[in-house]
Amino acid sequence: MQEPIVRTEAVEKTYLLGKTEVRALRGVDLTIEQGDFVSVMGPSGCGKTTLLNLIGCIDRPTAGRVFFDGHDVSSFSDDQEADTRLSGMGFIFQSFNLVPVLTAAQNIEFPLILAKRKRSERRKRVDSVIEMVGLEDVRDHRPDELSGGQRQRVAIARALVNEPRLVIADEPTANLDSETGEAVLSAMARLNYEDGVSFLFSTHDERIVSYARRIVRLRDGAVVGEGAR
């Protein structure tokens, strides 16, 4: 039996806000199979982003465990977490997190440089994803010369360029118009279907829901519903 690409066991996360404890997650159990396309939905403040950050090795749980590809990443060192993110995951953040002094193409290429890919391979991969998200005309522009939608497409291309096994996306279509959003989602669905890339989305966008194979609903830091679309 194939190991799930993601599994969480009774995951909890508590933050201190001044002297007040805020329980962002309350015993979340979640399994994502390899090749799955999962949409996490729920009202603002329900814990969606926190859950994605724990699965993506950006944060660590207060209690419980998080597994990626069979490894307990919640016990990893900082270096192990960084290696896991670089080698196996792609991220699409709400705030883009682009490097302001780099062009769109250079931002997209950056994960490949960190992974020490050959220059010829980097160029081929960057060209491929730039075409996928429709950024050919602005590839040499810096982030402050791009619209919000264009920055979002750069962030999406950067997440896909390293051919990750899991793409984690926090509201990835929030700044895209309908036509661009549909094109990007279609490309991701093709990667999911043809290459078996797993996708985990946090969203309010019904377009993403229509592509998802499974929907997980959160409320007040707990899973309150789960099932096929």
C-alpha positions as CSV (number, residue, x, y, z in Angstrom):
1,M,0.0,0.0,0.0
2,Q,1.4,3.4,-1.1
3,E,2.3,5.8,1.7
4,P,0.2,9.0,1.7
5,I,2.2,12.1,0.7
6,V,0.8,14.0,3.7
7,R,-0.6,12.8,7.0
8,T,-1.4,14.7,10.1
9,E,-2.1,13.1,13.5
10,A,-4.0,15.1,16.1
11,V,-2.3,18.3,15.1
12,E,-2.7,21.3,17.4
13,K,-1.4,24.8,17.1
14,T,-1.6,27.5,19.8
15,Y,-0.3,31.0,19.5
16,L,0.2,33.6,22.3
17,L,-1.4,36.9,21.5
18,G,-0.2,39.0,24.4
19,K,-1.2,37.0,27.4
20,T,-4.0,35.2,25.6
21,E,-3.7,31.8,24.1
22,V,-5.3,31.4,20.6
23,R,-6.0,27.8,19.6
24,A,-5.6,27.9,15.8
25,L,-5.9,24.2,15.3
26,R,-7.6,21.6,17.5
27,G,-6.6,18.0,16.9
28,V,-6.6,17.9,13.1
29,D,-6.3,14.5,11.4
30,L,-5.8,14.7,7.6
31,T,-4.5,12.4,4.9
32,I,-3.6,13.4,1.4
33,E,-2.8,10.6,-1.0
34,Q,-0.2,10.9,-3.8
35,G,-1.8,12.5,-6.8
36,D,-4.7,14.0,-4.8
37,F,-6.2,17.5,-5.4
38,V,-7.6,18.8,-2.1
39,S,-9.3,22.1,-1.3
40,V,-9.4,23.2,2.3
41,M,-12.4,25.6,2.9
42,G,-13.8,27.5,5.8
43,P,-14.4,31.0,7.1
44,S,-11.5,33.5,7.8
45,G,-9.7,32.6,11.0
46,C,-10.7,28.9,10.9
47,G,-7.0,27.7,10.7
48,K,-6.6,27.1,6.9
49,T,-3.3,29.0,6.5
50,T,-2.0,27.6,9.8
51,L,-2.6,24.1,8.6
52,L,-0.9,24.7,5.3
53,N,2.1,26.2,7.0
54,L,2.5,23.2,9.3
55,I,2.3,20.8,6.3
56,G,4.7,22.9,4.4
57,C,7.4,22.9,7.1
58,I,7.1,26.7,7.6
59,D,5.8,26.2,11.2
60,R,5.7,23.4,13.8
61,P,2.7,22.1,15.7
62,T,2.3,22.7,19.4
63,A,1.1,19.0,19.6
64,G,0.6,16.1,17.2
65,R,2.7,15.1,14.2
66,V,3.0,16.0,10.6
67,F,4.3,13.5,8.0
68,F,5.5,14.2,4.5
69,D,6.3,11.2,2.3
70,G,6.4,9.0,5.3
71,H,8.8,11.2,7.3
72,D,7.8,13.0,10.6
73,V,8.7,16.5,9.5
74,S,7.4,18.0,12.8
75,S,10.6,16.7,14.4
76,F,13.0,17.9,11.6
77,S,15.8,20.4,12.2
78,D,15.7,23.7,10.4
79,D,18.1,22.4,7.7
80,Q,16.0,19.3,7.2
81,E,12.9,21.4,6.8
82,A,14.6,23.6,4.3
83,D,15.8,20.6,2.2
84,T,12.3,19.1,2.3
85,R,10.7,22.3,1.1
86,L,13.3,22.7,-1.7
87,S,13.2,19.1,-3.0
88,G,9.6,18.1,-2.6
89,M,7.3,21.1,-2.3
90,G,6.2,24.2,-4.1
91,F,4.4,27.2,-2.4
92,I,2.1,29.8,-3.6
93,F,1.6,32.5,-1.0
94,Q,-1.2,35.2,-0.7
95,S,1.5,37.9,-0.3
96,F,3.6,36.6,-3.3
97,N,6.9,36.7,-1.4
98,L,8.8,37.8,-4.5
99,V,12.4,39.2,-4.3
100,P,12.0,42.9,-5.3
101,V,15.4,43.3,-7.0
102,L,15.0,40.2,-9.3
103,T,13.1,40.1,-12.5
104,A,10.1,37.8,-13.0
105,A,12.2,35.2,-14.7
106,Q,14.9,35.4,-12.0
107,N,12.3,35.0,-9.2
108,I,11.0,31.9,-11.0
109,E,14.6,30.6,-11.5
110,F,15.6,31.1,-7.8
111,P,14.5,27.7,-6.5
112,L,16.4,26.0,-9.3
113,I,19.6,27.8,-8.3
114,L,19.2,26.8,-4.7
115,A,18.7,23.2,-5.9
116,K,21.9,23.5,-8.0
117,R,20.3,22.6,-11.3
118,K,22.4,23.1,-14.4
119,R,22.0,26.4,-16.2
120,S,20.6,24.8,-19.4
121,E,18.0,22.9,-17.4
122,R,17.1,26.1,-15.5
123,R,16.5,28.0,-18.7
124,K,14.4,25.2,-20.1
125,R,12.2,24.9,-17.0
126,V,11.8,28.7,-16.6
127,D,10.8,29.1,-20.2
128,S,8.2,26.3,-19.8
129,V,6.5,27.7,-16.8
130,I,6.6,31.3,-18.0
131,E,4.7,30.1,-21.1
132,M,2.3,28.1,-18.9
133,V,1.2,31.2,-16.9
134,G,1.4,33.7,-19.8
135,L,4.2,35.9,-18.6
136,E,6.4,36.0,-21.8
137,D,5.9,39.8,-22.3
138,V,7.0,40.7,-18.7
139,R,9.6,38.1,-17.9
140,D,12.3,40.9,-17.6
141,H,10.2,43.1,-15.4
142,R,10.7,43.5,-11.6
143,P,7.8,43.0,-9.2
144,D,7.1,46.7,-8.8
145,E,6.5,46.9,-12.5
146,L,3.9,44.1,-12.4
147,S,0.2,44.1,-11.6
148,G,-1.1,42.1,-8.7
149,G,-2.3,39.4,-11.1
150,Q,1.1,39.2,-12.8
151,R,2.9,38.9,-9.5
152,Q,0.5,36.1,-8.6
153,R,1.4,34.3,-11.8
154,V,5.1,34.7,-11.1
155,A,4.5,33.2,-7.6
156,I,2.6,30.3,-9.2
157,A,5.4,29.7,-11.8
158,R,8.0,29.8,-9.1
159,A,6.1,27.1,-7.1
160,L,5.9,24.8,-10.2
161,V,9.4,25.3,-11.6
162,N,11.2,22.8,-9.4
163,E,8.7,20.0,-10.4
164,P,7.5,19.4,-6.8
165,R,5.6,16.4,-5.7
166,L,3.3,18.6,-3.6
167,V,2.1,22.1,-4.3
168,I,0.7,24.1,-1.4
169,A,-1.3,27.1,-2.3
170,D,-3.0,29.8,-0.1
171,E,-5.7,31.5,-2.1
172,P,-3.7,31.2,-5.4
173,T,-6.3,32.8,-7.7
174,A,-7.2,35.7,-5.4
175,N,-5.5,38.3,-7.7
176,L,-6.3,36.7,-11.0
177,D,-9.0,37.7,-13.5
178,S,-11.4,34.9,-14.6
179,E,-9.6,34.1,-17.8
180,T,-6.1,33.9,-16.3
181,G,-7.4,32.0,-13.3
182,E,-9.1,29.4,-15.4
183,A,-5.9,29.0,-17.6
184,V,-3.7,28.5,-14.5
185,L,-6.1,26.1,-12.8
186,S,-6.4,24.1,-16.1
187,A,-2.5,23.9,-16.2
188,M,-2.4,22.7,-12.6
189,A,-5.1,20.1,-13.2
190,R,-3.1,18.8,-16.2
191,L,0.0,18.5,-14.0
192,N,-2.1,16.6,-11.4
193,Y,-3.6,14.3,-13.9
194,E,-0.6,13.6,-16.2
195,D,2.3,13.9,-13.8
196,G,0.6,12.9,-10.5
197,V,1.6,16.2,-8.7
198,S,-0.4,16.5,-5.5
199,F,-2.2,19.9,-4.8
200,L,-3.4,21.3,-1.5
201,F,-5.3,24.6,-1.7
202,S,-6.8,26.9,0.8
203,T,-9.5,28.9,-1.0
204,H,-12.9,30.6,-1.2
205,D,-12.8,30.4,-5.0
206,E,-15.5,28.2,-6.4
207,R,-13.4,27.7,-9.6
208,I,-10.8,25.8,-7.5
209,V,-13.6,23.8,-5.8
210,S,-14.7,22.6,-9.2
211,Y,-11.3,21.2,-9.9
212,A,-10.8,19.6,-6.5
213,R,-11.2,15.9,-6.0
214,R,-11.8,16.3,-2.3
215,I,-12.9,19.1,-0.1
216,V,-12.0,19.4,3.6
217,R,-14.0,21.9,5.7
218,L,-12.5,23.6,8.7
219,R,-14.3,25.6,11.4
220,D,-12.7,26.9,14.7
221,G,-9.5,25.0,14.0
222,A,-11.2,21.6,13.6
223,V,-12.2,19.5,10.6
224,V,-16.0,19.5,10.4
225,G,-16.5,17.8,7.1
226,E,-14.6,15.9,4.4
227,G,-15.5,14.2,1.3
228,A,-15.4,13.9,-2.5
229,R,-16.7,16.8,-4.5
